[in-house]
Amino acid sequence: MSWTLLRATIHQRRTSLFWFSFGLVLYAWLMTWFWPQMGGDKYAELIESYPPELLQLFGGTEVPMASLGGYFQMEYLGLMWMLIVASALIIYAIKAFAGEIGAGTMEFTLAQPVSRVRLAVTRVIAMVGYVVVLAIASFVPIMIFGPRYDIELSAKTYLLLMSFGGLFMLAIGGIAMLLSSMFRDGGKPGSIAAGILVLFWIADLVANASEAAEFFEPVNLVSYWQPGKIINDGTVAAEAWWIYAAVALVTLVGSVVVFSRRDVA
Amino acid sequence: MDVISTRSLTKFYGKTRGVEDLSMRVPEGAVYGYLGPNGSGKTTTIRCLLGMLKPTSGEAMLFGQPVALDGSAVRARIGYVAGEVRLYDRETGGWHLDYVAGFRGGHGRLEKDLLERFEFDPSKRVRELSKGNKQKLALILGMAHDPDLLILDEPTSGLDPLNQEAVYSVIDERVAEGRTVFLSSHVLSEVERVCERVGIIRLGHLVAEESVKELLGKRLRQVQVTFAQPTAPSFLAGLPGVDNVLAVSETVFTARARGDAVDALLKHLATTRVADLSIQQASLEDVFLEFYRERDASPDAEAEREESR
C-alpha cells in the first residue's frame, strides 16, 4: 500500500464522501424521527392500503411491514439506501481506475515510482475506508437518535447491520471496481455496474412475485439484503455472509490482477 | 551502457499498428531526438518504455533491465513529461509537487530552482492555469528530482520563447551533468538546438537514425530573390540543390534550396546585382515531406506498400 496515494485518494474523494454521508445521516435521522408518528397501527393501516406489488418494489418481503424492521426496510434501508450507497460506490470505483485512465491522470501517477499492484491495492483499501464511513453514516444516527423516538435496538443488532451492510457495500463496490479495471473510461463500467444492480433488483422483484423466478435468488445480491429481518430478529442467513464475502473477495482481488496486467494509456 | 534499448519492439492496438519491429539504442549521456509526424508511434514508444503499454512482441529495456508493467524501481530514475499534460484539475501546483515528493521520498533538489526559473506560482489550481503554465508545472514535476533519464514528449508545446529557452538551458545543464535525454518533438529547431542524434519514425517504423548534422543536410530553405534588373530563370535553375524555381515577375524569383546548397547559391548570387534577398527556414513538414518522398521512392517503401496490399 502507498500512504501517499491513500492520502491523495481520500483527499480527492472527500467532497463526494461528505455529501453522501451527510445525506445518509439526514435520511437516517428523518426516518428515526418519523417512526413514532408513523409506526404501529397507523403504519400498518397505511401499508395495508398499498397494493402488494408496490410494497415489493420497495423491498418489503420477509418481515411484517408494520414492524420496526419492516418500516426501516420499506422507508430507508430497502430501495433508497441501496440507491444511495450504490451510487457512492460506483462513482468511487469508476474513478479509481477507468476514470483516471480516461482523464490521463493515471499516466501521470504511473510515471512515478509506484507499482500498479500497490496502486490498485491502495485504491481497494481506500474503498474499504469509504464503506466504513458510509456504514457509520447509515446506522449510527439510528443508534444515537433512536432512543429518543422509542427505537431500542441491541448493540449486536447495530453490529450486524454495520458489518453485514458493509459487506454488502463491498460486494457492490467490488463489482464496480472489477468493471472499472477493465475499461479505459468511466462511462461503460458505471453503466454496466448500475445495470447489474437494476437487474438484481428486478430479479428480486420477479422472484418475490412469482415462485417460478426463484432460481434467480442464489446469485442475487439484492435478495440477501434483508435489514428488516436483522432489526426484528437480529439474524442473518449464513449463506448471505458467504455470498457477499465471496463476491467482494473475488471481484476486489480480480480488479487488482486485471489492472496490474492491462494497458493503462 | 545503453540507457534505452529496444529490440524488435512491436505494439498493435487490435489491428491498428502503434510501432513495429522497432530497434534502437540510446547510450548514457546522449540527447536523443525522436522525430515523427502525428500518429507515427512516438508516444506509443514512450509508453512502452514506461511500462504503461504491454508490447505485442519484442522487448524494451531501461538501464539494462527489461521494462516490467508492474515495475516501479526503474521509474525512480526517470522523469517524464507527457505530450498532452493531464493533471488533477482541482488540485494546486503545490499539491502536485507534494504528491510527487511523496512517491520520490522528498522534494526534488531542483524544485525551488525550477519554480524560480519558470516563474511558476504553485498556489493556483491546475484548472486555473493557462496551457503554458500547465506545461511549466509538468516540466517542473518531471525534472525536479534530477532524474538520470529525462523522457520529454513535446516539452515546449505552449511555452513562450523565453520559457522555451529556459527548458533548453535546463536540459543542457542536465546533460552536462551526465544525464540522458530522450526528446520527442515535431519542432526541428528544438531538435537542432538540443539533440545530438535523431531517430525518425514513420508509420510505426524507425526509418532512420541520423546525427543532427546529417538531418540538417536534408533541410530545406525557401529563398526569394529580387534582382536589380530583369533576369532569366535559368540563372537559378541550373544550380545543384536548388529547385522549384518560380518567376514571380521579371526580377523576383522564388526557389527551394536544400541543405548545403545555400552557400553555393549565395556565391552565385554575388556574381550579379541583388536588390533584396529573403531566406526562410522551411517548415518541419516540408523536411518530413522531402524525407518521406525519398523514402517512398525507395525499393523498400515500394515493397512495404506491396506487402500492405
Interface residues (C-beta under 8 A of the other chain):
Chain A: S2 W3 T4 L5 R7 A8 Q12 A103 G104 T105 E107 F108 L110 A111 Q112 P113 V114 S115 R116 V117 R118 S260 R261 R262 D263 V264 A265
Chain B: R47 L50 G51 M52 L53 K54 L69 D70 G71 S72 A73 R75 A76 I78 Y80 A82 E84 R86 L87 Y88 R90 E91 Y99 V100 G102 F103 R104 L141 G142
